Amino acid sequence: MKHTKYFQDFLSEEVNLNPTRLQRLDSSSSAVDTFLSGNLDLYEKTERQGSYGLKTIIKPVGPLEYDADLLLYMAYDEDKKPKDYINDVYDCLKGNDNYKDKVHRRTRCVYIDYAGDFHLDIVPCITQYNWLTQEEEYFICNNKENKFELTDGTGYRDWFNEKTRITNGNLKRDTRLLKFLRDHKGNFSVKSILLTTLIGNSVYSWDERGEDFKDIPTSLKTISNRINNFLQANISMPEICNPVLSTESFTRHWDQDKYCHFRKMFDLYNSKINEAFDATDHNTSVKKWREVFGDNFGELKKDNSNKNAAPITVKAPKFYAR
């Protein structure tokens, strides 16, 4: 059984980042952008990137903090080295009383630590025109190796948004569900960008005319089955690249052992998803879905044959999945 309403409630109450926390993130990123626009040399604009830009961000497990990415476009200066851009952003924020005790450097970003809630990763990006291809190219800055690295975060976001459009918005919801499964089970690991790419790759242009993505659980089953078919057809770790930048491999941090474990665990949960979806009895189906997502999913119906059975409390949804 699909239990579409249960999925809406589960996303709203258990998976999606709380509206208050999302508002805090939006307010903080807007304040950082306003400060940088008025104080940072070479500032051009900022854009949300990663799960923040894709709207696939989820609640962190327990007390853990989550990360949000802000791409910071800066004008190219031929006299500056890649590490200079990182240092310029760091020094600018360090000079502000609101950020001086919260700002730190990483290899490719400067991040502000909003303790107990989230990290805001600010990634400097410069644009150069490629006269050979007659196209603009985007580069982020590697602080440790002092080199520019080709990227296309905006192109990736546009690619994923088109896939989402084809699925009537369900792709983003199911991405959050699969990220929740990974985080809360904690028995397999896969980077979010790699998992998101596997999910996006499971949607085709002709799906717009079909029924495989008509609601959240149907699209979840479709995505899970297609990913699993791909994984089971590849015993050896395949190379999975950025769909808009073929030179960027998302499997570069994986190895065969990690891939084999992920492949095995995904096959297990894919079977459970199919069993839950195909079950015809209400309680059997809910119990199967709970094997995937935990005991807070859905509600079990009261067994009327046992009059002495304790009543089951019905939870009222707080708000709906976006």
Secondary structure, 3 states (H helix, E strand, C coil): CCCHHHHHHHHHHHHECCHHHHHHHHHHHHHHHHHHHHHCCCEEEEEEEHHHHHCCCECCCCCCCEEEEEEEEECCCCCCCHHHHHHHHHHHHHCCCCCCCCEEECCCCEEEEECCCEEEEEEEEEEEEECCCCEEEEEEEECCCCEEEEECHHHHHHHHHHHHHHCCCHHHHHHHHHHHHHHHHCCCCCCHHHHHHHHHHCCCHHHHHCCCCCCHHHHHHHHHHHHHHHHHCCCCCCCCEECCEEEEECCCCCCHHHHHHHHHHHHHHHHHHHHHHHCCCHHHHHHHHHHHHCCCCCCCCCCCCCCCCCCCCCCCCCCCCC
